[in-house]
Amino acid sequence: MFDIEARIRRFFSRLRGAANDFRDSDQAKRATSKFNEFKSSDQAKKAASKFNDLKSGDTAQKAAEKFNDLRASDTGQKAEATLRDLRQREPVRKAEETAKKLLHDLRAGSGSGDSSSSTGGGGAPA
């Protein structure tokens, strides 16, 4: 049970370190610049317009209706109940909570500060 949590912590610790290293690199700065240029380009604006047209089209509306019908069906209800039961199991719930905490720390950009004390240290590399 604790092995899963420890593995998740080590994984997110390595991921956080790699993300911090990448964020400070010249490659990341160039990628950010290119992305911002693309975001303000005519090509991106056309793509956004096409996406909005597709999202509000008849096919998208029909797909949404079919999805809602599937969720409301007996099979959909059984699948939802099974998933809910699975997520309530202690090992799965604890692993999910640990992953959420570490992901929150990663998104917040915290280095080895607060998150290492709450997860029992940075952990040894796997």
N, CA, C and O atoms as a printed pandas DataFrame, in Angstrom:
     atom_number atom_name residue_name chain_id  residue_number  x_coord  y_coord  z_coord
0              1         N          MET        A               1    0.833   -1.181    0.000
1              2        CA          MET        A               1    0.000    0.000    0.000
2              3         C          MET        A               1    0.881    1.249    0.000
3              4         O          MET        A               1    0.663    2.164   -0.795
4              5         N          PHE        A               2    1.877    1.288    0.893
5              6        CA          PHE        A               2    2.734    2.465    0.975
6              7         C          PHE        A               2    3.733    2.508   -0.162
7              8         O          PHE        A               2    4.256    3.571   -0.494
8              9         N          ASP        A               3    4.001    1.352   -0.765
9             10        CA          ASP        A               3    4.929    1.311   -1.886
10            11         C          ASP        A               3    4.400    2.147   -3.047
11            12         O          ASP        A               3    5.173    2.834   -3.715
12            13         N          ILE        A               4    3.109    2.097   -3.291
13            14        CA          ILE        A               4    2.517    2.873   -4.371
14            15         C          ILE        A               4    2.690    4.367   -4.086
15            16         O          ILE        A               4    3.071    5.135   -4.970
16            17         N          GLU        A               5    2.412    4.765   -2.862
17            18        CA          GLU        A               5    2.557    6.183   -2.506
18            19         C          GLU        A               5    4.004    6.628   -2.633
19            20         O          GLU        A               5    4.271    7.715   -3.147
20            21         N          ALA        A               6    4.938    5.811   -2.177
21            22        CA          ALA        A               6    6.356    6.169   -2.271
22            23         C          ALA        A               6    6.794    6.277   -3.722
23            24         O          ALA        A               6    7.564    7.170   -4.076
24            25         N          ARG        A               7    6.308    5.373   -4.562
25            26        CA          ARG        A               7    6.653    5.425   -5.981
26            27         C          ARG        A               7    6.083    6.679   -6.633
27            28         O          ARG        A               7    6.743    7.305   -7.463
28            29         N          ILE        A               8    4.865    7.044   -6.263
29            30        CA          ILE        A               8    4.251    8.259   -6.810
30            31         C          ILE        A               8    5.047    9.479   -6.371
31            32         O          ILE        A               8    5.303   10.378   -7.172
32            33         N          ARG        A               9    5.442    9.514   -5.090
33            34        CA          ARG        A               9    6.237   10.647   -4.594
34            35         C          ARG        A               9    7.554   10.767   -5.349
35            36         O          ARG        A               9    7.939   11.861   -5.763
36            37         N          ARG        A              10    8.244    9.645   -5.529
37            38        CA          ARG        A              10    9.527    9.678   -6.249
38            39         C          ARG        A              10    9.323   10.137   -7.686
39            40         O          ARG        A              10   10.104   10.931   -8.209
40            41         N          PHE        A              11    8.273    9.636   -8.319
41            42        CA          PHE        A              11    7.999   10.020   -9.698
42            43         C          PHE        A              11    7.755   11.523   -9.809
43            44         O          PHE        A              11    8.339   12.188  -10.664
44            45         N          PHE        A              12    6.893   12.056   -8.946
45            46        CA          PHE        A              12    6.594   13.478   -9.011
46            47         C          PHE        A              12    7.804   14.327   -8.610
47            48         O          PHE        A              12    7.984   15.431   -9.124
48            49         N          SER        A              13    8.620   13.822   -7.708
49            50        CA          SER        A              13    9.834   14.548   -7.335
50            51         C          SER        A              13   10.763   14.669   -8.545
51            52         O          SER        A              13   11.297   15.746   -8.811
52            53         N          ARG        A              14   10.954   13.584   -9.268
53            54        CA          ARG        A              14   11.788   13.619  -10.473
54            55         C          ARG        A              14   11.156   14.504  -11.530
55            56         O          ARG        A              14   11.849   15.270  -12.199
56            57         N          LEU        A              15    9.838   14.402  -11.684
57            58        CA          LEU        A              15    9.128   15.214  -12.668
58            59         C          LEU        A              15    9.257   16.696  -12.332
59            60         O          LEU        A              15    9.490   17.516  -13.220
60            61         N          ARG        A              16    9.107   17.046  -11.051
61            62        CA          ARG        A              16    9.236   18.433  -10.621
62            63         C          ARG        A              16   10.643   18.953  -10.913
63            64         O          ARG        A              16   10.804   20.074  -11.395
64            65         N          GLY        A              17   11.654   18.147  -10.625
65            66        CA          GLY        A              17   13.032   18.555  -10.895
66            67         C          GLY        A              17   13.279   18.779  -12.371
67            68         O          GLY        A              17   13.910   19.761  -12.763
68            69         N          ALA        A              18   12.783   17.868  -13.188
69            70        CA          ALA        A              18   12.961   18.015  -14.633
70            71         C          ALA        A              18   12.202   19.231  -15.158
71            72         O          ALA        A              18   12.697   19.943  -16.032
72            73         N          ALA        A              19   11.014   19.467  -14.631
73            74        CA          ALA        A              19   10.226   20.626  -15.071
74            75         C          ALA        A              19   10.929   21.926  -14.689
75            76         O          ALA        A              19   10.961   22.868  -15.481
76            77         N          ASN        A              20   11.483   21.982  -13.500
77            78        CA          ASN        A              20   12.200   23.189  -13.081
78            79         C          ASN        A              20   13.437   23.411  -13.938
79            80         O          ASN        A              20   13.733   24.542  -14.324
80            81         N          ASP        A              21   14.158   22.337  -14.235
81            82        CA          ASP        A              21   15.343   22.462  -15.092
82            83         C          ASP        A              21   14.953   22.956  -16.480
83            84         O          ASP        A              21   15.613   23.829  -17.043
84            85         N          PHE        A              22   13.872   22.389  -17.032
85            86        CA          PHE        A              22   13.440   22.776  -18.368
86            87         C          PHE        A              22   12.939   24.217  -18.387
87            88         O          PHE        A              22   13.226   24.975  -19.314
88            89         N          ARG        A              23   12.191   24.582  -17.359
89            90        CA          ARG        A              23   11.601   25.929  -17.304
90            91         C          ARG        A              23   12.673   27.017  -17.373
91            92         O          ARG        A              23   12.444   28.084  -17.943
92            93         N          ASP        A              24   13.823   26.750  -16.800
93            94        CA          ASP        A              24   14.905   27.734  -16.772
94            95         C          ASP        A              24   15.802   27.681  -18.006
95            96         O          ASP        A              24   16.721   28.490  -18.126
96            97         N          SER        A              25   15.559   26.755  -18.916
97            98        CA          SER        A              25   16.447   26.582  -20.069
98            99         C          SER        A              25   16.122   27.570  -21.193
99           100         O          SER        A              25   15.025   28.122  -21.268
100          101         N          ASP        A              26   17.120   27.773  -22.067
101          102        CA          ASP        A              26   16.919   28.628  -23.243
102          103         C          ASP        A              26   15.884   28.016  -24.179
103          104         O          ASP        A              26   15.121   28.735  -24.825
104          105         N          GLN        A              27   15.859   26.692  -24.248
105          106        CA          GLN        A              27   14.903   25.995  -25.114
106          107         C          GLN        A              27   13.471   26.326  -24.697
107          108         O          GLN        A              27   12.616   26.563  -25.551
108          109         N          ALA        A              28   13.207   26.345  -23.400
109          110        CA          ALA        A              28   11.861   26.672  -22.916
110          111         C          ALA        A              28   11.503   28.116  -23.233
111          112         O          ALA        A              28   10.366   28.413  -23.601
112          113         N          LYS        A              29   12.468   29.010  -23.092
113          114        CA          LYS        A              29   12.212   30.419  -23.387
114          115         C          LYS        A              29   11.901   30.619  -24.865
115          116         O          LYS        A              29   11.019   31.401  -25.218
116          117         N          ARG        A              30   12.629   29.907  -25.731
117          118        CA          ARG        A              30   12.349   29.997  -27.169
118          119         C          ARG        A              30   10.974   29.424  -27.486
119          120         O          ARG        A              30   10.227   29.987  -28.287
120          121         N          ALA        A              31   10.645   28.299  -26.853
121          122        CA          ALA        A              31    9.337   27.678  -27.088
122          123         C          ALA        A              31    8.211   28.601  -26.647
123          124         O          ALA        A              31    7.197   28.715  -27.336
124          125         N          THR        A              32    8.377   29.255  -25.514
125          126        CA          THR        A              32    7.374   30.197  -25.023
126          127         C          THR        A              32    7.186   31.345  -25.999
127          128         O          THR        A              32    6.062   31.755  -26.289
128          129         N          SER        A              33    8.299   31.856  -26.500
129          130        CA          SER        A              33    8.236   32.956  -27.463
130          131         C          SER        A              33    7.509   32.530  -28.730
131          132         O          SER        A              33    6.647   33.251  -29.232
132          133         N          LYS        A              34    7.861   31.353  -29.247
133          134        CA          LYS        A              34    7.215   30.843  -30.470
134          135         C          LYS        A              34    5.721   30.619  -30.234
135          136         O          LYS        A              34    4.898   30.932  -31.094
136          137         N          PHE        A              35    5.380   30.079  -29.070
137          138        CA          PHE        A              35    3.978   29.822  -28.764
138          139         C          PHE        A              35    3.192   31.131  -28.716
139          140         O          PHE        A              35    2.088   31.215  -29.255
140          141         N          ASN        A              36    3.757   32.143  -28.076
141          142        CA          ASN        A              36    3.071   33.433  -28.004
142          143         C          ASN        A              36    2.904   34.056  -29.384
143          144         O          ASN        A              36    1.873   34.666  -29.671
144          145         N          GLU        A              37    3.903   33.908  -30.230
145          146        CA          GLU        A              37    3.782   34.408  -31.605
146          147         C          GLU        A              37    2.667   33.682  -32.342
147          148         O          GLU        A              37    1.868   34.300  -33.046
148          149         N          PHE        A              38    2.621   32.361  -32.173
149          150        CA          PHE        A              38    1.574   31.579  -32.837
150          151         C          PHE        A              38    0.197   31.963  -32.317
151          152         O          PHE        A              38   -0.744   32.099  -33.098
152          153         N          LYS        A              39    0.071   32.139  -30.998
153          154        CA          LYS        A              39   -1.219   32.473  -30.401
154          155         C          LYS        A              39   -1.808   33.743  -30.989
155          156         O          LYS        A              39   -3.025   33.856  -31.137
156          157         N          SER        A              40   -0.960   34.690  -31.324
157          158        CA          SER        A              40   -1.469   35.956  -31.849
158          159         C          SER        A              40   -1.515   35.986  -33.376
159          160         O          SER        A              40   -1.827   37.023  -33.961
160          161         N          SER        A              41   -1.212   34.879  -34.018
161          162        CA          SER        A              41   -1.200   34.855  -35.482
162          163         C          SER        A              41   -2.601   34.661  -36.064
163          164         O          SER        A              41   -3.526   34.228  -35.376
164          165         N          ASP        A              42   -2.729   34.991  -37.345
165          166        CA          ASP        A              42   -4.002   34.783  -38.047
166          167         C          ASP        A              42   -4.348   33.307  -38.125
167          168         O          ASP        A              42   -5.518   32.929  -38.048
168          169         N          GLN        A              43   -3.324   32.473  -38.279
169          170        CA          GLN        A              43   -3.545   31.030  -38.378
170          171         C          GLN        A              43   -4.222   30.501  -37.102
171          172         O          GLN        A              43   -5.150   29.696  -37.183
172          173         N          ALA        A              44   -3.770   30.944  -35.948
173          174        CA          ALA        A              44   -4.359   30.501  -34.684
174          175         C          ALA        A              44   -5.786   31.020  -34.543
175          176         O          ALA        A              44   -6.663   30.310  -34.051
176          177         N          LYS        A              45   -6.013   32.246  -34.972
177          178        CA          LYS        A              45   -7.360   32.813  -34.881
178          179         C          LYS        A              45   -8.337   32.065  -35.782
179          180         O          LYS        A              45   -9.491   31.846  -35.415
180          181         N          LYS        A              46   -7.864   31.675  -36.967
181          182        CA          LYS        A              46   -8.710   30.884  -37.866
182          183         C          LYS        A              46   -9.012   29.520  -37.264
183          184         O          LYS        A              46  -10.143   29.039  -37.340
184          185         N          ALA        A              47   -8.000   28.897  -36.666
185          186        CA          ALA        A              47   -8.193   27.591  -36.038
186          187         C          ALA        A              47   -9.197   27.685  -34.892
187          188         O          ALA        A              47  -10.053   26.812  -34.750
188          189         N          ALA        A              48   -9.104   28.736  -34.073
189          190        CA          ALA        A              48  -10.044   28.918  -32.973
190          191         C          ALA        A              48  -11.463   29.111  -33.492
191          192         O          ALA        A              48  -12.419   28.591  -32.919
192          193         N          SER        A              49  -11.591   29.858  -34.574
193          194        CA          SER        A              49  -12.902   30.078  -35.170
194          195         C          SER        A              49  -13.492   28.769  -35.693
195          196         O          SER        A              49  -14.668   28.477  -35.476
196          197         N          LYS        A              50  -12.654   27.980  -36.389
197          198        CA          LYS        A              50  -13.122   26.681  -36.907
198          199         C          LYS        A              50  -13.527   25.764  -35.757
199          200         O          LYS        A              50  -14.536   25.064  -35.842
200          201         N          PHE        A              51  -12.739   25.767  -34.683
201          202        CA          PHE        A              51  -13.053   24.926  -33.526
202          203         C          PHE        A              51  -14.391   25.328  -32.917
203          204         O          PHE        A              51  -15.206   24.466  -32.587
204          205         N          ASN        A              52  -14.621   26.616  -32.767
205          206        CA          ASN        A              52  -15.892   27.078  -32.205
206          207         C          ASN        A              52  -17.063   26.709  -33.111
207          208         O          ASN        A              52  -18.132   26.341  -32.626
208          209         N          ASP        A              53  -16.866   26.806  -34.419
209          210        CA          ASP        A              53  -17.912   26.404  -35.358
210          211         C          ASP        A              53  -18.213   24.913  -35.225
211          212         O          ASP        A              53  -19.371   24.495  -35.236
212          213         N          LEU        A              54  -17.149   24.120  -35.101
213          214        CA          LEU        A              54  -17.310   22.671  -34.963
214          215         C          LEU        A              54  -18.013   22.335  -33.656
215          216         O          LEU        A              54  -18.890   21.472  -33.615
216          217         N          LYS        A              55  -17.621   23.025  -32.588
217          218        CA          LYS        A              55  -18.189   22.766  -31.267
218          219         C          LYS        A              55  -19.677   23.081  -31.219
219          220         O          LYS        A              55  -20.432   22.404  -30.523
220          221         N          SER        A              56  -20.095   24.084  -31.938
221          222        CA          SER        A              56  -21.502   24.479  -31.894
222          223         C          SER        A              56  -22.313   23.883  -33.044
223          224         O          SER        A              56  -23.492   24.206  -33.193
224          225         N          GLY        A              57  -21.711   23.034  -33.845
225          226        CA          GLY        A              57  -22.397   22.428  -34.986
226          227         C          GLY        A              57  -23.349   21.323  -34.591
227          228         O          GLY        A              57  -23.371   20.880  -33.443
228          229         N          ASP        A              58  -24.149   20.875  -35.576
229          230        CA          ASP        A              58  -25.132   19.818  -35.341
230          231         C          ASP        A              58  -24.484   18.513  -34.914
231          232         O          ASP        A              58  -24.999   17.833  -34.027
232          233         N          THR        A              59  -23.364   18.151  -35.528
233          234        CA          THR        A              59  -22.698   16.886  -35.200
234          235         C          THR        A              59  -22.245   16.877  -33.744
235          236         O          THR        A              59  -22.396   15.869  -33.053
236          237         N          ALA        A              60  -21.694   17.984  -33.278
237          238        CA          ALA        A              60  -21.249   18.068  -31.889
238          239         C          ALA        A              60  -22.431   17.978  -30.935
239          240         O          ALA        A              60  -22.345   17.341  -29.885
240          241         N          GLN        A              61  -23.532   18.619  -31.304
241          242        CA          GLN        A              61  -24.718   18.575  -30.448
242          243         C          GLN        A              61  -25.279   17.156  -30.372
243          244         O          GLN        A              61  -25.695   16.701  -29.306
244          245         N          LYS        A              62  -25.287   16.463  -31.510
245          246        CA          LYS        A              62  -25.778   15.081  -31.525
246          247         C          LYS        A              62  -24.868   14.179  -30.696
247          248         O          LYS        A              62  -25.351   13.305  -29.977
248          249         N          ALA        A              63  -23.554   14.385  -30.793
249          250        CA          ALA        A              63  -22.617   13.582  -30.014
250          251         C          ALA        A              63  -22.816   13.815  -28.519
251          252         O          ALA        A              63  -22.761   12.873  -27.728
252          253         N          ALA        A              64  -23.044   15.058  -28.135
253          254        CA          ALA        A              64  -23.277   15.374  -26.724
254          255         C          ALA        A              64  -24.561   14.706  -26.230
255          256         O          ALA        A              64  -24.605   14.190  -25.113
256          257         N          GLU        A              65  -25.599   14.718  -27.058
257          258        CA          GLU        A              65  -26.856   14.061  -26.684
258          259         C          GLU        A              65  -26.658   12.558  -26.515
259          260         O          GLU        A              65  -27.157   11.963  -25.559
260          261         N          LYS        A              66  -25.922   11.940  -27.457
261          262        CA          LYS        A              66  -25.657   10.498  -27.372
262          263         C          LYS        A              66  -24.884   10.172  -26.107
263          264         O          LYS        A              66  -25.177    9.187  -25.430
264          265         N          PHE        A              67  -23.891   11.005  -25.784
265          266        CA          PHE        A              67  -23.102   10.790  -24.581
266          267         C          PHE        A              67  -23.975   10.883  -23.333
267          268         O          PHE        A              67  -23.861   10.056  -22.428
268          269         N          ASN        A              68  -24.838   11.881  -23.287
269          270        CA          ASN        A              68  -25.741   12.023  -22.142
270          271         C          ASN        A              68  -26.698   10.845  -22.039
271          272         O          ASN        A              68  -26.999   10.379  -20.940
272          273         N          ASP        A              69  -27.180   10.361  -23.189
273          274        CA          ASP        A              69  -28.052    9.186  -23.189
274          275         C          ASP        A              69  -27.313    7.960  -22.644
275          276         O          ASP        A              69  -27.873    7.174  -21.880
276          277         N          LEU        A              70  -26.054    7.809  -23.046
277          278        CA          LEU        A              70  -25.253    6.678  -22.570
278          279         C          LEU        A              70  -25.049    6.760  -21.058
279          280         O          LEU        A              70  -25.163    5.751  -20.362
280          281         N          ARG        A              71  -24.752    7.946  -20.549
281          282        CA          ARG        A              71  -24.564    8.109  -19.103
282          283         C          ARG        A              71  -25.841    7.804  -18.336
283          284         O          ARG        A              71  -25.784    7.292  -17.217
284          285         N          ALA        A              72  -26.990    8.111  -18.922
285          286        CA          ALA        A              72  -28.265    7.896  -18.245
286          287         C          ALA        A              72  -28.745    6.446  -18.357
287          288         O          ALA        A              72  -29.656    6.039  -17.636
288          289         N          SER        A              73  -28.144    5.675  -19.247
289          290        CA          SER        A              73  -28.585    4.288  -19.441
290          291         C          SER        A              73  -28.177    3.425  -18.248
291          292         O          SER        A              73  -27.355    3.827  -17.424
292          293         N          ASP        A              74  -28.775    2.213  -18.170
293          294        CA          ASP        A              74  -28.436    1.279  -17.096
294          295         C          ASP        A              74  -26.950    0.936  -17.107
295          296         O          ASP        A              74  -26.317    0.890  -16.053
296          297         N          THR        A              75  -26.397    0.696  -18.279
297          298        CA          THR        A              75  -24.978    0.358  -18.392
298          299         C          THR        A              75  -24.106    1.512  -17.910
299          300         O          THR        A              75  -23.125    1.300  -17.197
300          301         N          GLY        A              76  -24.461    2.719  -18.296
301          302        CA          GLY        A              76  -23.711    3.887  -17.861
302          303         C          GLY        A              76  -23.787    4.082  -16.355
303          304         O          GLY        A              76  -22.791    4.419  -15.715
304          305         N          GLN        A              77  -24.960    3.872  -15.798
305          306        CA          GLN        A              77  -25.125    4.008  -14.344
306          307         C          GLN        A              77  -24.303    2.962  -13.594
307          308         O          GLN        A              77  -23.693    3.263  -12.568
308          309         N          LYS        A              78  -24.289    1.724  -14.115
309          310        CA          LYS        A              78  -23.497    0.664  -13.481
310          311         C          LYS        A              78  -22.002    0.984  -13.553
311          312         O          LYS        A              78  -21.273    0.792  -12.581
312          313         N          ALA        A              79  -21.563    1.465  -14.688
313          314        CA          ALA        A              79  -20.147    1.815  -14.843
314          315         C          ALA        A              79  -19.768    2.938  -13.886
315          316         O          ALA        A              79  -18.700    2.902  -13.275
316          317         N          GLU        A              80  -20.630    3.926  -13.755
317          318        CA          GLU        A              80  -20.358    5.043  -12.853
318          319         C          GLU        A              80  -20.302    4.568  -11.402
319          320         O          GLU        A              80  -19.440    5.008  -10.641
320          321         N          ALA        A              81  -21.215    3.675  -11.013
321          322        CA          ALA        A              81  -21.223    3.151   -9.644
322          323         C          ALA        A              81  -19.965    2.323   -9.366
323          324         O          ALA        A              81  -19.387    2.407   -8.283
324          325         N          THR        A              82  -19.551    1.528  -10.345
325          326        CA          THR        A              82  -18.341    0.720  -10.184
326          327         C          THR        A              82  -17.123    1.608  -10.013
327          328         O          THR        A              82  -16.283    1.348   -9.151
328          329         N          LEU        A              83  -17.016    2.640  -10.811
329          330        CA          LEU        A              83  -15.895    3.566  -10.700
330          331         C          LEU        A              83  -15.908    4.277   -9.349
331          332         O          LEU        A              83  -14.861    4.447   -8.724
332          333         N          ARG        A              84  -17.075    4.688   -8.904
333          334        CA          ARG        A              84  -17.204    5.365   -7.614
334          335         C          ARG        A              84  -16.768    4.427   -6.483
335          336         O          ARG        A              84  -16.067    4.847   -5.562
336          337         N          ASP        A              85  -17.182    3.163   -6.553
337          338        CA          ASP        A              85  -16.779    2.180   -5.538
338          339         C          ASP        A              85  -15.270    1.961   -5.546
339          340         O          ASP        A              85  -14.647    1.876   -4.488
340          341         N          LEU        A              86  -14.693    1.871   -6.719
341          342        CA          LEU        A              86  -13.255    1.658   -6.835
342          343         C          LEU        A              86  -12.482    2.829   -6.233
343          344         O          LEU        A              86  -11.486    2.627   -5.538
344          345         N          ARG        A              87  -12.940    4.049   -6.499
345          346        CA          ARG        A              87  -12.237    5.235   -6.001
346          347         C          ARG        A              87  -12.346    5.365   -4.494
347          348         O          ARG        A              87  -11.555    6.091   -3.891
348          349         N          GLN        A              88  -13.298    4.689   -3.864
349          350        CA          GLN        A              88  -13.449    4.758   -2.419
350          351         C          GLN        A              88  -12.541    3.773   -1.689
351          352         O          GLN        A              88  -12.416    3.856   -0.467
352          353         N          ARG        A              89  -11.912    2.854   -2.392
353          354        CA          ARG        A              89  -11.015    1.903   -1.742
354          355         C          ARG        A              89   -9.813    2.652   -1.190
355          356         O          ARG        A              89   -9.272    3.556   -1.827
356          357         N          GLU        A              90   -9.416    2.257   -0.002
357          358        CA          GLU        A              90   -8.376    2.988    0.732
358          359         C          GLU        A              90   -7.070    3.179   -0.047
359          360         O          GLU        A              90   -6.600    4.314   -0.134
360          361         N          PRO        A              91   -6.460    2.138   -0.615
361          362        CA          PRO        A              91   -5.196    2.358   -1.328
362          363         C          PRO        A              91   -5.352    3.285   -2.526
363          364         O          PRO        A              91   -4.486    4.119   -2.791
364          365         N          VAL        A              92   -6.444    3.139   -3.240
365          366        CA          VAL        A              92   -6.674    3.979   -4.419
366          367         C          VAL        A              92   -6.915    5.417   -3.981
367          368         O          VAL        A              92   -6.396    6.351   -4.592
368          369         N          ARG        A              93   -7.691    5.593   -2.937
369          370        CA          ARG        A              93   -7.995    6.933   -2.443
370          371         C          ARG        A              93   -6.731    7.632   -1.946
371          372         O          ARG        A              93   -6.514    8.807   -2.240
372          373         N          LYS        A              94   -5.900    6.913   -1.196
373          374        CA          LYS        A              94   -4.664    7.518   -0.678
374          375         C          LYS        A              94   -3.709    7.865   -1.812
375          376         O          LYS        A              94   -3.100    8.935   -1.805
376          377         N          ALA        A              95   -3.575    6.981   -2.772
377          378        CA          ALA        A              95   -2.691    7.251   -3.906
378          379         C          ALA        A              95   -3.187    8.462   -4.694
379          380         O          ALA        A              95   -2.391    9.291   -5.136
380          381         N          GLU        A              96   -4.501    8.559   -4.865
381          382        CA          GLU        A              96   -5.081    9.695   -5.586
382          383         C          GLU        A              96   -4.843   10.998   -4.820
383          384         O          GLU        A              96   -4.507   12.016   -5.425
384          385         N          GLU        A              97   -5.013   10.975   -3.506
385          386        CA          GLU        A              97   -4.772   12.175   -2.701
386          387         C          GLU        A              97   -3.313   12.600   -2.776
387          388         O          GLU        A              97   -3.013   13.786   -2.914
388          389         N          THR        A              98   -2.407   11.634   -2.685
389          390        CA          THR        A              98   -0.981   11.942   -2.772
390          391         C          THR        A              98   -0.649   12.546   -4.128
391          392         O          THR        A              98    0.081   13.534   -4.213
392          393         N          ALA        A              99   -1.181   11.954   -5.178
393          394        CA          ALA        A              99   -0.922   12.468   -6.524
394          395         C          ALA        A              99   -1.474   13.887   -6.680
395          396         O          ALA        A              99   -0.827   14.736   -7.294
396          397         N          LYS        A             100   -2.651   14.147   -6.136
397          398        CA          LYS        A             100   -3.235   15.488   -6.224
398          399         C          LYS        A             100   -2.377   16.512   -5.489
399          400         O          LYS        A             100   -2.155   17.612   -5.996
400          401         N          LYS        A             101   -1.892   16.157   -4.292
401          402        CA          LYS        A             101   -1.048   17.077   -3.527
402          403         C          LYS        A             101    0.234   17.385   -4.289
403          404         O          LYS        A             101    0.640   18.542   -4.400
404          405         N          LEU        A             102    0.862   16.344   -4.811
405          406        CA          LEU        A             102    2.116   16.557   -5.522
406          407         C          LEU        A             102    1.907   17.339   -6.810
407          408         O          LEU        A             102    2.740   18.171   -7.168
408          409         N          LEU        A             103    0.817   17.085   -7.504
409          410        CA          LEU        A             103    0.512   17.833   -8.713
410          411         C          LEU        A             103    0.244   19.302   -8.383
411          412         O          LEU        A             103    0.666   20.197   -9.114
412          413         N          HIS        A             104   -0.455   19.539   -7.286
413          414        CA          HIS        A             104   -0.692   20.919   -6.850
414          415         C          HIS        A             104    0.642   21.618   -6.575
415          416         O          HIS        A             104    0.848   22.758   -6.990
416          417         N          ASP        A             105    1.549   20.924   -5.868
417          418        CA          ASP        A             105    2.868   21.503   -5.592
418          419         C          ASP        A             105    3.618   21.791   -6.884
419          420         O          ASP        A             105    4.272   22.826   -7.013
420          421         N          LEU        A             106    3.521   20.878   -7.836
421          422        CA          LEU        A             106    4.204   21.052   -9.105
422          423         C          LEU        A             106    3.653   22.259   -9.848
423          424         O          LEU        A             106    4.416   23.065  -10.380
424          425         N          ARG        A             107    2.328   22.387   -9.884
425          426        CA          ARG        A             107    1.710   23.527  -10.567
426          427         C          ARG        A             107    2.026   24.841   -9.866
427          428         O          ARG        A             107    2.169   25.878  -10.514
428          429         N          ALA        A             108    2.136   24.796   -8.547
429          430        CA          ALA        A             108    2.425   26.006   -7.789
430          431         C          ALA        A             108    3.874   26.425   -7.965
431          432         O          ALA        A             108    4.254   27.535   -7.590
432          433         N          GLY        A             109    4.687   25.540   -8.537
433          434        CA          GLY        A             109    6.080   25.879   -8.797
434          435         C          GLY        A             109    6.955   25.794   -7.575
435          436         O          GLY        A             109    8.063   26.330   -7.559
436          437         N          SER        A             110    6.461   25.115   -6.537
437          438        CA          SER        A             110    7.299   24.997   -5.347
438          439         C          SER        A             110    8.424   24.033   -5.636
439          440         O          SER        A             110    8.219   22.959   -6.201
440          441         N          GLY        A             111    9.582   24.421   -5.250
441          442        CA          GLY        A             111   10.763   23.589   -5.474
442          443         C          GLY        A             111   10.814   22.472   -4.474
443          444         O          GLY        A             111    9.883   21.672   -4.392
444          445         N          SER        A             112   11.884   22.397   -3.708
445          446        CA          SER        A             112   12.027   21.331   -2.727
446          447         C          SER        A             112   11.599   21.797   -1.350
447          448         O          SER        A             112   11.906   21.143   -0.353
448          449         N          GLY        A             113   10.896   22.914   -1.279
449          450        CA          GLY        A             113   10.507   23.496    0.009
450          451         C          GLY        A             113    9.390   22.759    0.693
451          452         O          GLY        A             113    9.623   21.714    1.300
452          453         N          ASP        A             114    8.172   23.276    0.612
453          454        CA          ASP        A             114    7.037   22.761    1.366
454          455         C          ASP        A             114    6.694   21.331    1.030
455          456         O          ASP        A             114    6.375   20.551    1.927
456          457         N          SER        A             115    6.749   20.966   -0.223
457          458        CA          SER        A             115    6.278   19.644   -0.610
458          459         C          SER        A             115    7.171   18.547   -0.093
459          460         O          SER        A             115    6.683   17.445    0.153
460          461         N          SER        A             116    8.473   18.792    0.088
461          462        CA          SER        A             116    9.345   17.729    0.551
462          463         C          SER        A             116    9.077   17.409    2.008
463          464         O          SER        A             116    9.228   16.258    2.418
464          465         N          SER        A             117    8.681   18.397    2.804
465          466        CA          SER        A             117    8.398   18.115    4.199
466          467         C          SER        A             117    7.070   17.378    4.345
467          468         O          SER        A             117    6.920   16.560    5.253
468          469         N          SER        A             118    6.107   17.651    3.472
469          470        CA          SER        A             118    4.806   16.994    3.585
470          471         C          SER        A             118    4.813   15.606    2.981
471          472         O          SER        A             118    3.927   14.804    3.276
472          473         N          THR        A             119    5.790   15.303    2.144
473          474        CA          THR        A             119    5.828   13.981    1.525
474          475         C          THR        A             119    6.916   13.117    2.111
475          476         O          THR        A             119    7.219   12.053    1.571
476          477         N          GLY        A             120    7.510   13.552    3.204
477          478        CA          GLY        A             120    8.511   12.722    3.849
478          479         C          GLY        A             120    9.877   12.868    3.233
479          480         O          GLY        A             120   10.673   11.932    3.301
480          481         N          GLY        A             121   10.183   13.992    2.639
481          482        CA          GLY        A             121   11.497   14.208    2.063
482          483         C          GLY        A             121   11.461   14.067    0.572
483          484         O          GLY        A             121   10.476   13.602    0.000
484          485         N          GLY        A             122   12.524   14.463   -0.047
485          486        CA          GLY        A             122   12.603   14.386   -1.492
486          487         C          GLY        A             122   12.640   12.972   -2.021
487          488         O          GLY        A             122   12.293   12.720   -3.175
488          489         N          GLY        A             123   13.063   12.044   -1.170
489          490        CA          GLY        A             123   13.090   10.645   -1.591
490          491         C          GLY        A             123   14.328   10.340   -2.364
491          492         O          GLY        A             123   14.900   11.206   -3.027
492          493         N          ALA        A             124   14.743    9.101   -2.278
493          494        CA          ALA        A             124   15.921    8.664   -3.025
494          495         C          ALA        A             124   15.537    8.420   -4.455
495          496         O          ALA        A             124   14.409    8.002   -4.720
496          497         N          PRO        A             125   16.433    8.664   -5.396
497          498        CA          PRO        A             125   16.089    8.396   -6.792
498          499         C          PRO        A             125   15.790    6.929   -6.996
499          500         O          PRO        A             125   16.435    6.066   -6.400
500          501         N          ALA        A             126   14.825    6.648   -7.828
501          502        CA          ALA        A             126   14.429    5.254   -8.067
502          503         C          ALA        A             126   15.365    4.586   -9.029
503          504         O          ALA        A             126   15.187    3.410   -9.348
